[in-house]
C-alpha cells in the first residue's frame, strides 16, 4: 500500500478545514497573527540595524590600547565623515594583549593602510562608536581581514584616568568643588557668563606666567643635566680635581696675604657705590630726555617716506619744467644778445633822465590846485551825450562844433590858442604856460629858478594868444572854439 502524496495530504487537510466547524476561523486568525508578527519583527530588525548573514560586507580589525564601553552586536556604529557605514560586530584580545575590535562596513568604501581610527563616546554614558579617516595614496588599499595596528588607533580618555593623576588633596578639593557647585550654579544663568569671561581674562593674564614657568622648568632641566655632566667629568678625572683644589688653596692663601689691601678696597666701595648711583641717576635723566627725541625721530621717520615721495614728484615736475624751458632759454639767449646794445645806451641816458625828473616837482605843485576844477568840469559835462536828466527822458540832439563853424563871440579869436614851443631854455615849459598860476594865485616858479614877471591877466579875445590851447582839429592859429583857460603873458 502506497503512502499518500504531499498534494493529497494538503487536499485532505484543506477539506477538513472546510468541513470541521470553527477550524477555518482559527486557521485564518493564526495566519493573520503570523503575518503581523513578521511585519513587526521586520520593523524592529530594521530599526536595530540588523545585518543579514547573506549581506556582502567588508570585515576588518583594529587594535586599541583599551576599548571601554564596547558591546559588540548591539548596534555600535562605524562612521566615515560622520556617516554610519557599518557596525562593531566583535571584540577580543590580540597577541600583544591589547583589545581588538572586529568591524563590518558596507562595500564601496575604500580604506587604506594609513587610515586613522578613533574610538569616541556619544554621551557621558560611554556609548561608543568608531570614526574612520580613510587615508589615501601612496598607502595601499586594505583587503578583507586586514588588522590596523595600535599606532593607527586612538582610544578615549576616561574621567577616572584623569582623577587618578590627582593627589589626595586635589581629589578632596575636587569633591568639595562638585558638592558646592550645586549651590554656586543656582544663579548660573545670570552670573555664569560674567564669571566665565573673567576666567578667560585671568587665563589670558596667566598665560605669560605659564610660559615663564615652562621656560624655567626647561632651564632647570638643562642646569641639572649640566651639573650631572660636570659631576661625571669631575668624578672621572682625579688629577684635574686635585689641580683644581691646589689652585683654590693658592688663591685663598693669596687672599689671606693681601688682607690689608682688601680691607682698604672694601672701605672705598661705599664711595664707589655712591658714584655709581649718581651715574645711574644721570643716565636715567639722560634717557628721560632722549625719549621725546626718539619719539620725534620715530614720527619723522614715519613721515619721511611721504616727504620723499612728494619730493620725487616735485623733482619729476621740475624736470618737465626744465625741459619746457629749454626752448624759451634758447630763444631768450638771442633776445639778451640783441638787448645788450640797448642796455648800454639806457645806462648812458640814465644821468640825463635823472636830471629831467628832478624838475617835475614844480609842475606837480602847479597842477594840484586845478584838480577840483577839473573834477567839477567832468561832472558837469558828462551828460552832454545822455538822453535823460534828473527828471527823466528828454529829447536832445548833439551838434558838432569846431572853430570853423562857430562865429566870433569874444573878439577876433575866442578859441583856445596854441601853446608856444617848450620853453625849457627860457625858464618855462609848455605845461607851466598852460597852468601859469600856482598855489595862492602866485605865478608858478620857472624851471631854471629865475624870477617871474607879474602882469595883469589878459581878457579873452585879445591879440596875444600865448596862453590858449589850440582849437581842436586846427593848426597853430585857429579862430574858433568855445573854451579858454586863463593865462598870463610871460
VEXPA-911421 format. One record per residue (C-alpha): x, y, z; residue number from 1; residue in one letter. Coordinates in Angstrom, 3 decimals, decimal comma. Layout:
residues N
X; Y; Z; NUM; A
...
This chain:
residues 490
0,000; 0,000; 0,000; 1; X
1,491; 3,313; -1,063; 2; X
1,531; 6,402; 1,239; 3; X
-0,472; 9,472; 0,074; 4; X
1,451; 12,151; -1,718; 5; X
2,060; 15,688; -0,378; 6; X
-0,571; 17,080; -2,666; 7; X
-3,134; 14,552; -1,418; 8; X
-2,295; 15,364; 2,209; 9; X
-2,735; 19,078; 1,538; 10; X
-6,081; 18,440; -0,156; 11; X
-7,214; 16,304; 2,768; 12; X
-6,184; 18,995; 5,292; 13; X
-7,959; 21,714; 3,325; 14; X
-11,119; 19,541; 3,133; 15; X
-11,019; 19,045; 6,892; 16; X
-10,674; 22,797; 7,477; 17; X
-13,745; 23,416; 5,348; 18; X
-15,889; 20,713; 6,858; 19; X
-14,996; 20,878; 10,579; 20; X
-16,874; 23,674; 12,336; 21; X
-14,648; 26,568; 13,712; 22; X
-11,418; 25,212; 12,285; 23; X
-11,408; 27,569; 9,303; 24; X
-11,781; 30,626; 11,593; 25; X
-8,954; 29,505; 13,811; 26; X
-6,705; 28,852; 10,827; 27; X
-7,346; 32,354; 9,385; 28; X
-6,585; 34,000; 12,758; 29; X
-3,370; 32,045; 13,082; 30; X
-2,138; 33,081; 9,644; 31; X
-3,067; 36,717; 10,373; 32; X
-1,076; 36,651; 13,602; 33; X
1,910; 35,154; 11,783; 34; X
1,786; 37,959; 9,162; 35; X
1,531; 40,681; 11,829; 36; X
4,462; 39,167; 13,748; 37; X
6,555; 39,066; 10,557; 38; X
5,848; 42,743; 9,823; 39; X
6,583; 43,872; 13,404; 40; X
9,749; 41,776; 13,511; 41; X
10,944; 43,260; 10,230; 42; X
10,372; 46,819; 11,528; 43; X
12,212; 46,063; 14,758; 44; X
15,130; 44,467; 12,948; 45; X
15,314; 47,414; 10,519; 46; X
15,490; 49,924; 13,395; 47; X
18,068; 47,809; 15,200; 48; X
20,431; 47,952; 12,165; 49; X
20,041; 44,219; 11,611; 50; X
22,613; 42,742; 9,266; 51; X
21,543; 39,698; 7,391; 52; X
24,061; 36,845; 7,238; 53; X
23,893; 36,785; 3,478; 54; X
24,867; 40,506; 3,072; 55; X
28,171; 41,060; 1,235; 56; X
30,154; 43,316; 3,655; 57; X
33,807; 44,155; 4,237; 58; X
35,227; 42,924; 7,555; 59; X
38,477; 44,222; 9,115; 60; X
40,084; 44,557; 12,558; 61; X
41,756; 47,276; 14,593; 62; X
43,881; 47,048; 17,776; 63; X
43,269; 49,595; 20,565; 64; X
45,132; 50,174; 23,823; 65; X
41,758; 49,962; 25,593; 66; X
38,119; 49,767; 24,499; 67; X
35,897; 50,854; 27,408; 68; X
32,141; 50,741; 26,871; 69; X
32,291; 48,366; 23,874; 70; X
29,292; 45,996; 23,424; 71; X
29,628; 44,119; 20,118; 72; X
26,443; 43,197; 18,273; 73; X
24,345; 45,931; 19,908; 74; X
24,423; 48,357; 17,012; 75; X
27,508; 50,438; 17,952; 76; X
28,302; 52,398; 14,801; 77; X
31,292; 52,721; 12,488; 78; X
31,327; 56,167; 10,817; 79; X
33,197; 57,705; 7,913; 80; X
32,950; 61,517; 7,714; 81; X
30,078; 61,371; 10,250; 82; X
28,009; 58,936; 8,161; 83; X
27,089; 55,479; 9,543; 84; X
28,614; 52,833; 7,225; 85; X
28,801; 49,755; 9,489; 86; X
28,845; 48,238; 12,967; 87; X
31,182; 46,832; 15,593; 88; X
30,452; 43,100; 15,408; 89; X
33,118; 41,604; 17,688; 90; X
35,832; 42,213; 20,290; 91; X
38,714; 40,061; 21,533; 92; X
42,364; 40,253; 22,692; 93; X
45,229; 40,182; 20,182; 94; X
48,664; 38,580; 20,609; 95; X
50,133; 41,705; 22,291; 96; X
47,478; 41,830; 24,991; 97; X
45,559; 44,770; 23,547; 98; X
41,882; 44,950; 22,659; 99; X
40,959; 44,155; 19,064; 100; X
37,651; 45,172; 17,528; 101; X
36,025; 43,471; 14,557; 102; X
34,164; 45,877; 12,294; 103; X
31,864; 45,249; 9,351; 104; X
31,116; 48,010; 6,819; 105; X
29,287; 48,287; 3,524; 106; X
31,150; 47,608; 0,322; 107; X
32,317; 50,518; -1,813; 108; X
34,247; 52,440; 0,878; 109; X
37,966; 52,498; 0,155; 110; X
40,161; 52,216; 3,230; 111; X
43,956; 52,487; 3,114; 112; X
46,728; 51,300; 5,396; 113; X
47,388; 54,849; 6,650; 114; X
43,782; 55,277; 7,859; 115; X
43,153; 56,702; 11,347; 116; X
40,552; 55,087; 13,657; 117; X
39,297; 56,917; 16,766; 118; X
37,066; 55,365; 19,447; 119; X
34,758; 58,074; 20,837; 120; X
31,797; 58,233; 23,217; 121; X
28,421; 59,506; 22,031; 122; X
27,444; 60,652; 25,514; 123; X
28,758; 60,644; 29,096; 124; X
27,229; 57,154; 29,408; 125; X
30,136; 55,735; 27,348; 126; X
28,022; 54,708; 24,350; 127; X
30,913; 54,253; 21,943; 128; X
31,357; 54,463; 18,194; 129; X
34,366; 54,352; 15,843; 130; X
35,100; 57,143; 13,381; 131; X
37,463; 56,443; 10,486; 132; X
39,622; 58,777; 8,404; 133; X
40,062; 56,554; 5,306; 134; X
43,570; 57,730; 4,388; 135; X
44,818; 57,582; 0,819; 136; X
47,724; 57,011; -1,562; 137; X
50,626; 56,322; -1,558; 138; X
49,470; 53,713; 1,006; 139; X
47,810; 50,549; -0,261; 140; X
44,118; 49,796; -0,032; 141; X
43,341; 47,156; 2,612; 142; X
41,878; 43,723; 1,887; 143; X
39,240; 41,798; 3,868; 144; X
40,534; 40,687; 7,267; 145; X
43,252; 43,388; 7,494; 146; X
44,220; 44,415; 11,069; 147; X
45,147; 48,019; 11,816; 148; X
47,982; 48,262; 14,372; 149; X
47,683; 50,278; 17,578; 150; X
49,668; 53,149; 16,022; 151; X
46,704; 53,818; 13,696; 152; X
44,128; 53,983; 16,501; 153; X
43,244; 56,379; 19,319; 154; X
41,386; 55,306; 22,449; 155; X
39,156; 57,544; 24,589; 156; X
40,424; 59,021; 27,864; 157; X
38,164; 58,179; 30,798; 158; X
37,345; 60,507; 33,654; 159; X
38,741; 58,130; 36,254; 160; X
42,088; 58,152; 34,437; 161; X
42,252; 61,931; 34,854; 162; X
41,323; 61,711; 38,523; 163; X
43,974; 59,063; 39,151; 164; X
46,667; 61,640; 38,340; 165; X
45,473; 63,912; 41,193; 166; X
46,823; 63,572; 44,745; 167; X
44,611; 63,176; 47,795; 168; X
44,325; 66,917; 48,492; 169; X
43,371; 67,652; 44,888; 170; X
40,769; 64,879; 44,903; 171; X
39,303; 66,133; 48,178; 172; X
39,199; 69,688; 46,817; 173; X
37,542; 68,481; 43,621; 174; X
34,964; 66,604; 45,679; 175; X
34,203; 69,764; 47,663; 176; X
34,015; 71,742; 44,440; 177; X
31,472; 69,332; 42,955; 178; X
29,481; 69,349; 46,191; 179; X
29,369; 73,147; 46,291; 180; X
28,764; 73,569; 42,565; 181; X
25,070; 72,845; 43,067; 182; X
24,748; 75,944; 45,267; 183; X
27,135; 78,018; 43,183; 184; X
25,241; 77,328; 39,956; 185; X
21,841; 78,332; 41,325; 186; X
22,036; 81,704; 39,511; 187; X
24,243; 80,375; 36,742; 188; X
22,046; 81,795; 34,005; 189; X
22,776; 85,381; 35,075; 190; X
26,151; 85,059; 36,831; 191; X
27,979; 82,309; 34,963; 192; X
28,659; 84,223; 31,678; 193; X
30,399; 87,035; 33,537; 194; X
32,377; 84,553; 35,611; 195; X
33,459; 82,657; 32,513; 196; X
34,559; 85,912; 30,860; 197; X
36,556; 86,806; 33,963; 198; X
38,077; 83,315; 33,977; 199; X
39,074; 83,738; 30,352; 200; X
40,685; 87,103; 31,127; 201; X
42,547; 85,593; 34,095; 202; X
43,687; 82,711; 31,904; 203; X
44,997; 85,138; 29,304; 204; X
46,783; 87,103; 32,036; 205; X
48,300; 83,908; 33,455; 206; X
49,496; 82,719; 30,043; 207; X
52,826; 84,642; 30,243; 208; X
53,325; 83,204; 33,759; 209; X
52,777; 79,690; 32,470; 210; X
55,181; 80,330; 29,612; 211; X
57,824; 81,630; 32,013; 212; X
57,285; 78,621; 34,287; 213; X
57,716; 76,288; 31,346; 214; X
60,886; 78,170; 30,361; 215; X
62,129; 77,978; 33,958; 216; X
61,411; 74,260; 34,004; 217; X
63,379; 73,830; 30,798; 218; X
66,312; 75,838; 32,209; 219; X
66,271; 73,804; 35,420; 220; X
66,327; 70,620; 33,367; 221; X
69,263; 71,995; 31,379; 222; X
71,037; 73,001; 34,616; 223; X
70,533; 69,568; 36,158; 224; X
71,849; 67,946; 33,001; 225; X
74,878; 70,247; 33,018; 226; X
75,528; 69,522; 36,714; 227; X
75,322; 65,819; 36,002; 228; X
77,810; 66,170; 33,198; 229; X
80,114; 68,213; 35,455; 230; X
79,831; 65,602; 38,199; 231; X
80,634; 62,834; 35,775; 232; X
83,581; 64,803; 34,395; 233; X
84,914; 65,652; 37,870; 234; X
84,500; 62,145; 39,175; 235; X
86,265; 60,655; 36,200; 236; X
89,351; 62,939; 36,322; 237; X
91,019; 62,845; 39,762; 238; X
94,198; 64,559; 38,586; 239; X
92,302; 67,567; 37,297; 240; X
90,257; 67,703; 40,520; 241; X
93,475; 67,719; 42,575; 242; X
94,871; 70,532; 40,435; 243; X
91,657; 72,490; 40,964; 244; X
91,880; 72,023; 44,745; 245; X
95,538; 73,117; 44,758; 246; X
94,683; 76,235; 42,750; 247; X
91,850; 77,036; 45,150; 248; X
94,176; 76,726; 48,114; 249; X
96,739; 79,025; 46,483; 250; X
94,036; 81,580; 45,767; 251; X
92,808; 81,551; 49,341; 252; X
96,391; 81,926; 50,606; 253; X
96,849; 84,964; 48,367; 254; X
93,672; 86,477; 49,773; 255; X
94,956; 85,969; 53,305; 256; X
98,333; 87,530; 52,482; 257; X
96,779; 90,699; 50,979; 258; X
94,105; 91,176; 53,605; 259; X
95,027; 94,869; 54,393; 260; X
94,779; 95,781; 50,735; 261; X
91,381; 94,058; 50,534; 262; X
90,207; 95,960; 53,623; 263; X
91,255; 99,258; 52,024; 264; X
89,481; 98,318; 48,789; 265; X
86,334; 97,394; 50,689; 266; X
86,434; 100,721; 52,587; 267; X
86,402; 102,556; 49,247; 268; X
83,421; 100,606; 47,930; 269; X
80,730; 102,846; 49,568; 270; X
82,056; 105,888; 47,703; 271; X
82,177; 103,863; 44,520; 272; X
78,619; 102,701; 45,072; 273; X
77,523; 106,323; 45,685; 274; X
79,209; 107,469; 42,490; 275; X
77,649; 104,577; 40,595; 276; X
74,245; 105,564; 41,960; 277; X
74,740; 109,175; 40,854; 278; X
75,878; 108,000; 37,440; 279; X
72,828; 105,762; 37,228; 280; X
70,515; 108,693; 38,064; 281; X
72,290; 110,852; 35,475; 282; X
71,894; 108,127; 32,879; 283; X
68,215; 107,824; 33,819; 284; X
67,692; 111,573; 33,405; 285; X
69,505; 111,447; 30,089; 286; X
67,280; 108,588; 28,958; 287; X
64,189; 110,567; 30,046; 288; X
65,376; 113,476; 27,903; 289; X
66,214; 111,214; 24,990; 290; X
62,800; 109,508; 24,966; 291; X
60,911; 112,533; 23,478; 292; X
63,696; 112,962; 20,933; 293; X
63,457; 109,326; 19,930; 294; X
59,665; 109,596; 19,666; 295; X
60,035; 112,683; 17,465; 296; X
62,580; 110,862; 15,329; 297; X
60,199; 107,950; 15,013; 298; X
57,359; 110,274; 13,951; 299; X
59,702; 111,984; 11,497; 300; X
60,792; 108,617; 10,115; 301; X
57,113; 107,725; 9,622; 302; X
56,527; 110,937; 7,635; 303; X
59,874; 110,862; 5,812; 304; X
58,803; 108,328; 3,116; 305; X
55,784; 110,511; 2,208; 306; X
58,028; 113,575; 2,017; 307; X
60,478; 111,708; -0,187; 308; X
57,612; 110,594; -2,410; 309; X
56,358; 114,192; -2,718; 310; X
59,924; 115,414; -3,335; 311; X
60,282; 112,793; -6,060; 312; X
57,051; 114,072; -7,654; 313; X
58,365; 117,646; -7,375; 314; X
61,629; 116,572; -8,996; 315; X
59,701; 114,971; -11,837; 316; X
57,703; 118,167; -12,336; 317; X
60,909; 120,234; -12,231; 318; X
62,345; 118,000; -14,931; 319; X
59,267; 118,717; -17,043; 320; X
59,595; 122,473; -16,342; 321; X
63,290; 122,432; -17,263; 322; X
62,512; 120,521; -20,443; 323; X
59,753; 123,008; -21,289; 324; X
62,010; 125,996; -20,508; 325; X
64,866; 124,876; -22,747; 326; X
63,315; 126,282; -25,998; 327; X
62,454; 129,545; -24,174; 328; X
66,001; 129,857; -22,847; 329; X
67,436; 129,242; -26,300; 330; X
65,195; 131,999; -27,728; 331; X
65,952; 134,261; -24,743; 332; X
69,672; 133,955; -25,432; 333; X
69,201; 135,732; -28,789; 334; X
66,938; 138,385; -27,206; 335; X
69,518; 139,115; -24,498; 336; X
72,183; 139,344; -27,143; 337; X
70,066; 141,894; -29,045; 338; X
69,307; 143,875; -25,854; 339; X
72,925; 144,334; -24,830; 340; X
73,482; 147,474; -27,044; 341; X
70,190; 148,940; -25,783; 342; X
71,233; 148,395; -22,166; 343; X
74,458; 150,289; -22,814; 344; X
72,507; 153,199; -24,350; 345; X
69,988; 153,138; -21,472; 346; X
72,844; 153,226; -18,972; 347; X
74,282; 156,295; -20,716; 348; X
70,850; 158,033; -20,786; 349; X
70,094; 157,489; -17,090; 350; X
72,022; 160,609; -15,845; 351; X
70,123; 162,919; -18,221; 352; X
66,807; 161,250; -17,335; 353; X
67,573; 161,687; -13,635; 354; X
68,311; 165,434; -14,215; 355; X
64,994; 165,854; -16,107; 356; X
62,832; 164,110; -13,492; 357; X
64,262; 166,376; -10,800; 358; X
62,348; 169,362; -12,364; 359; X
58,892; 167,622; -12,264; 360; X
58,125; 168,688; -8,671; 361; X
57,191; 172,330; -9,572; 362; X
54,870; 171,087; -12,324; 363; X
53,135; 168,751; -9,856; 364; X
52,743; 171,592; -7,348; 365; X
51,236; 173,803; -10,093; 366; X
48,667; 171,102; -11,115; 367; X
47,323; 170,301; -7,643; 368; X
45,127; 173,473; -7,236; 369; X
43,298; 172,777; -10,529; 370; X
42,268; 169,190; -9,752; 371; X
38,913; 170,173; -8,054; 372; X
38,022; 172,381; -11,046; 373; X
38,800; 169,582; -13,481; 374; X
36,645; 167,184; -11,415; 375; X
33,740; 169,672; -11,389; 376; X
34,079; 170,241; -15,127; 377; X
33,979; 166,473; -15,716; 378; X
30,837; 166,046; -13,591; 379; X
29,043; 168,994; -15,254; 380; X
29,825; 167,887; -18,804; 381; X
29,439; 164,104; -18,582; 382; X
25,730; 164,220; -19,543; 383; X
26,294; 166,016; -22,874; 384; X
25,552; 162,841; -24,833; 385; X
22,929; 161,446; -22,403; 386; X
19,251; 161,077; -23,472; 387; X
17,839; 161,849; -19,997; 388; X
18,433; 164,092; -16,993; 389; X
17,274; 164,119; -13,350; 390; X
13,641; 164,494; -14,420; 391; X
13,629; 161,525; -16,782; 392; X
13,931; 161,088; -20,520; 393; X
14,313; 164,094; -22,776; 394; X
14,644; 164,681; -26,470; 395; X
18,145; 166,009; -27,016; 396; X
20,349; 166,490; -30,011; 397; X
24,057; 166,626; -30,432; 398; X
25,595; 169,219; -32,710; 399; X
29,280; 169,081; -33,647; 400; X
31,055; 172,403; -33,110; 401; X
34,550; 173,430; -34,144; 402; X
36,475; 176,615; -34,803; 403; X
35,334; 176,910; -38,421; 404; X
31,530; 176,910; -37,868; 405; X
31,219; 178,939; -34,644; 406; X
31,134; 182,767; -35,248; 407; X
33,388; 185,055; -33,233; 408; X
31,833; 185,867; -29,897; 409; X
34,565; 187,338; -27,793; 410; X
36,637; 189,019; -30,450; 411; X
38,807; 188,123; -33,327; 412; X
39,976; 184,865; -31,772; 413; X
37,835; 183,490; -28,973; 414; X
39,049; 179,882; -29,284; 415; X
41,797; 178,115; -27,484; 416; X
45,077; 179,404; -28,827; 417; X
48,069; 177,160; -29,438; 418; X
50,721; 176,736; -26,833; 419; X
54,158; 178,062; -27,636; 420; X
57,084; 175,728; -28,101; 421; X
58,610; 174,224; -24,936; 422; X
60,484; 176,872; -23,078; 423; X
62,901; 174,841; -21,060; 424; X
65,708; 177,108; -22,156; 425; X
63,589; 180,239; -21,446; 426; X
62,773; 179,153; -17,904; 427; X
59,206; 177,830; -18,536; 428; X
57,671; 174,689; -20,006; 429; X
54,528; 174,190; -22,048; 430; X
52,673; 172,765; -19,020; 431; X
53,718; 175,807; -16,924; 432; X
52,338; 178,162; -19,606; 433; X
49,101; 176,140; -19,700; 434; X
48,769; 176,411; -15,895; 435; X
50,622; 179,678; -15,125; 436; X
49,112; 180,273; -11,669; 437; X
50,451; 178,359; -8,670; 438; X
49,014; 177,963; -5,182; 439; X
47,583; 181,117; -3,652; 440; X
47,257; 182,838; -7,045; 441; X
51,009; 183,315; -7,352; 442; X
52,832; 182,588; -10,642; 443; X
54,353; 179,141; -10,936; 444; X
58,131; 179,162; -10,461; 445; X
60,223; 178,746; -13,586; 446; X
62,137; 175,577; -14,267; 447; X
65,509; 177,349; -14,234; 448; X
64,681; 179,131; -10,941; 449; X
64,593; 182,696; -12,436; 450; X
62,048; 185,289; -11,260; 451; X
58,613; 185,584; -12,897; 452; X
57,210; 188,942; -14,092; 453; X
53,738; 189,583; -12,704; 454; X
51,349; 191,222; -15,170; 455; X
47,573; 191,578; -15,180; 456; X
45,589; 188,752; -16,778; 457; X
44,620; 189,069; -20,404; 458; X
40,999; 189,159; -21,284; 459; X
39,748; 186,566; -23,752; 460; X
39,793; 187,824; -27,305; 461; X
42,916; 189,903; -27,205; 462; X
45,582; 189,553; -29,873; 463; X
48,062; 187,818; -27,605; 464; X
47,098; 184,122; -27,621; 465; X
50,147; 182,627; -25,977; 466; X
48,143; 181,223; -23,044; 467; X
45,409; 179,440; -25,034; 468; X
45,080; 175,859; -26,133; 469; X
44,909; 175,105; -29,876; 470; X
41,466; 174,595; -31,267; 471; X
40,504; 171,006; -31,904; 472; X
41,329; 169,860; -35,398; 473; X
43,037; 173,139; -36,270; 474; X
46,598; 174,291; -36,825; 475; X
48,710; 176,661; -34,888; 476; X
46,351; 179,721; -35,396; 477; X
42,609; 178,987; -35,080; 478; X
39,788; 181,463; -34,723; 479; X
37,116; 179,061; -33,450; 480; X
36,390; 177,373; -30,110; 481; X
34,230; 177,557; -27,022; 482; X
36,528; 177,320; -24,020; 483; X
39,668; 179,167; -22,938; 484; X
41,975; 178,903; -19,965; 485; X
43,180; 181,952; -18,106; 486; X
46,796; 182,661; -18,855; 487; X
49,500; 185,193; -18,276; 488; X
51,996; 186,628; -20,573; 489; X
55,473; 185,607; -19,639; 490; X
